[in-house]
């Protein structure tokens, strides 16, 4: 139903709400739509239903729904009621072991730029703006825009449309939609995530509520993990699923998935609450507070659990069209789905709670490295667990720029391990060594790195007690002097 029509019937409906005397009004509380003596989330849902459907099952006194005292019932009252419920829950003693730390009740008249950013386009790019793949890695057919998301009547609506859209770089598309993310605005580690949502039905619709790591501390997808709170196929409205992706970087990653089948003849089309509870060694999935999946068996490359799910993740809401999850032939959009118009993925609220048994993210720090310059033009900076080398010219020496871990004591026969992640804005070679004081190398590896991050692991065993220097040679290796200006990033460097 069109939004303007809903507002029209809501205005007409307001006139039919019971106007009662001041004496009678004293028997009711403002906001107590259910008139049971308490003001809670149930009242907010009743008021929302009244606004959207244009009627209640019985007459409701105006005093119960007119929170802003303007003598009519409208979306402003719903916004105020939601705020009242949230403040009341935060102020009163809570028997449950959770504390609200972030939420969006969609009470504004537009998408909150404080909470959300938009991912736009159809292509995926790396941190340096280099093209990785189209279709968001899933053969998706839509072009994401900022115009396909709006907030009305306390609801965020993501709209998928069959329409022509052209981009001078990415080409032409027949479908548009929206993808919202809290990246760089809000991320968290552990707790409960709760989202109330519904979605229209139809082949090739792919609504998703999910999370990705803020910093990808363990390497490229999916070594650093992905948590899918809810995914659904528009062609199978009776089921949703929850998943985790983990292990090594693609294509050697793994995933675990469980499905939930709706009860009481409900479907994806109706309103449901989707949630996860994320603890250090366990993640649980719920639909309408019914537990349907528990996962405990995960890992990241060269690291056991709780990695990779021991770092901050951010939230994503999107409605994809086509793709390998529900596309025609595993790719294409189904025009028949849009024969009666645009399709909507609607979200009532998103809430994140800290659990009483919550945990802090593992702090991943790279080994402290020194920099050595010889005939090169470069600058080096450390940000978090990353060493970023901006190389304008390598010069002519292989060791023109070196990053070093100096003076590591090792015993005869011991095996030590060097682990690190590396990525470059251009394809190139670097050399990694472990050398004694006389420059004898017990590790000597020249490796290829490029725009997709790679994880490396090397074992080193020495015949006698000694001190080693670990060196990353970033100078003129394999003709790198011809590359021009580029960036090499080393992260998660560990010597154990």
Secondary structure as UniProt FT lines:
FT   HELIX           3..14
FT   TURN            15..16
FT   HELIX           22..25
FT   TURN            26..27
FT   TURN            30..31
FT   TURN            33..34
FT   HELIX           41..53
FT   HELIX           62..65
FT   TURN            67..68
FT   HELIX           75..91
FT   STRAND          98..104
FT   TURN            113..115
FT   STRAND          117..119
FT   STRAND          124..125
FT   TURN            127..128
FT   STRAND          131..133
FT   HELIX           135..137
FT   TURN            138..139
FT   STRAND          142..144
FT   HELIX           146..148
FT   STRAND          149..152
FT   TURN            153..154
FT   STRAND          155..167
FT   TURN            168..170
FT   STRAND          171..177
FT   STRAND          179..181
FT   TURN            183..185
FT   STRAND          191..199
FT   TURN            203..204
FT   STRAND          205..213
FT   TURN            217..218
FT   TURN            221..224
FT   STRAND          226..231
FT   TURN            234..235
FT   TURN            237..238
FT   STRAND          239..247
FT   TURN            250..251
FT   STRAND          253..261
FT   TURN            264..265
FT   TURN            268..269
FT   STRAND          272..279
FT   TURN            280..281
FT   STRAND          282..287
FT   TURN            288..289
FT   STRAND          290..295
FT   STRAND          299..300
FT   TURN            301..302
FT   STRAND          303..304
FT   TURN            305..308
FT   STRAND          313..322
FT   TURN            324..326
FT   TURN            329..331
FT   HELIX           335..338
FT   TURN            339..340
FT   STRAND          343..355
FT   TURN            356..357
FT   STRAND          370..373
FT   STRAND          377..383
FT   TURN            384..385
FT   STRAND          386..393
FT   TURN            398..399
FT   STRAND          401..410
FT   TURN            412..413
FT   STRAND          415..424
FT   STRAND          428..435
FT   TURN            437..438
FT   STRAND          441..449
FT   STRAND          454..461
FT   STRAND          466..473
FT   TURN            478..479
FT   HELIX           480..482
FT   STRAND          486..495
//
